[in-house]
Amino acid sequence: MSALICGSFAYDTIMVFHDRFRNHILPEQVHILNVSFLVPELRREYGGCAGNIAYNLKLLGGDGLPMGTVGGDFAPYAQWMAQQGIETRHVTEVAGEYTAQAYITTDQDDNQITAFHPGAMNHAHLNRVDQVEGVTLGLISPDGRQGMIEHAEQFAAAGIPFIFDPGQGMPMFDGDALNHFVEQATWLAFNDYEAKLMQERTGKTLEELAREVEAVIVTRGGEGSTIFTRSGSLEIPAAKATSLEDPTGCGDAYRAGLLFGLQNDMDWETTGRIASLMGAIKIEQAGTQNHHFTPEQFKDRFRENFRYDF
C-alpha cells in the first residue's frame, strides 16, 4: 500500500532562544511590538511536511511517495533524499523560485515563532494526484493553497482515502472551505490549537466532525493525543522521551506513524501509540530529519513504553 504525501519541502533555519518569550513580550504592548532575541544556537536543516513525513515513514519501513514543488536550490535536499532511499520523482522544480524557507525560533518552554517564505510551494497545484500510479492512501499537509484544494479534489475523484492535515495552512481557509475538505477526507489530523480553530471556523465539535469521517486525531504534545471516532474517543498516552531537545517536526513524525498504522491495517490503539512514539523519538534530536532507528529498535521501544508488541 503506497501513500502519496502531498506537502512542502523546505529548508529550516532553526534558532534557539535561551530564555522564555513571555519574559520579553509584554501583552499590553503587543500593538507596538518590537523585540529582538539573541539566539546563540543556529542550524540549517532539511524540512517541510512532505519531506519530514516521508523520512519518518521510511524509518518505520512504510511505503511513501512525497509530492511537492521546489526551487532551483533543491539539489542538496534531493541528494539527501536519495541517500535515505526516498523517491523524489513526484517533486517538481519551479524555475526562478526558491525552495520554501522557514525561520524558526524556539524558547525554553518549547514555544515557537516562525517566519515562512513559501517560494515554490505556491505552485503546488502543478502536481496532480492522477499522474501517480499505485497510490492507495494519501495525505494532504500544509502546501500551496490551490494545491491543497486541487489535491483533495483529485484524491476524492480517484476514490483514494486521505488524511487532511491542514496544520499551519489552516488560516488560508474559511469555514466553508474547511467543511468541504471534511466532506472529501477520510481522516482529519490537528494539534490542539488547530483543533480549536477548526471547531471555531466550521461551527462543529470534534465529535460532530468525527461523525463525518472515519477518525479525527488531535495531538496534545506531552499530554498525549485523542482519537475521535464514530463510536467514541480513545486517549493515547504520550511515549516517554529520554530528553527534550527540539519539538520541530514532532507533528510530522506523528503523522508518519498514522500512515504506517493505516498502511498495515492496525487498530487505532496501536496506530496512535506508534505515532506517539515517533513524536517522542523525534523530540530527542535537534532538527527534523536527524533521528535514526531500525525497525527492531523501534519495536523494542514500543514494548518498553506500552507493554505489548505490534
Summary of the structure (lengths in Angstrom):
residues: 310
radius of gyration: 18.6
end to end distance: 18.3
largest distance: 54.6
contacts: 1077
relative contact order: 0.15
helix: 43%
strand: 23%
